[in-house]
Amino acid sequence: MLLRSFVALASAAVIAGCAPRNAVTPGFAVVETAAVDPARTSERIEIEGAHRRLRSVTVMVTGRRLFIERVSVQYSNSDVIEFAVDERVEAGGTTRAFDLPGNYRSVRAVEVSYRAETPFARGLVHLHVYARR
């Protein structure tokens, strides 16, 4: 009985971890959006004005799914931190949320490295950077 309960709990945890994230985590708001160029492998999204002081970020993909390889955050002092993602993000889905070290530092840009799994027209896929301040 105990073994069966453990197996059921472990299976539920694995399934929950693999489920696509289709909603933005509460407390996050969109700060910038960029169209994806299918001829490229990354997009640099500049963070403007008052939206720069962030505690954590996540990226939403709309239009078609993309395989997100990594998300890099460049601070205003030119420091860069990279987060390995290595997962397929379905249209309307998000990456996991990345807490930024340094607690509420000024962010200059977010760069998303990706790989298109199916051909698409320019401007069909968009990346939306959501952040918590």
ABEGO torsion letter per residue (X at the ends): XAAAAAAAAAAAAAAAAABBBABBBBGBBBABBBBBBAABABBBBBBBEAAABBABBBBBBBGBBBBBABBBBBBAAGBBBBBBAGBBBBBGBBBBBBBBBGGGBBBABBBBBBBBABBBBBGABBBBBBBBX
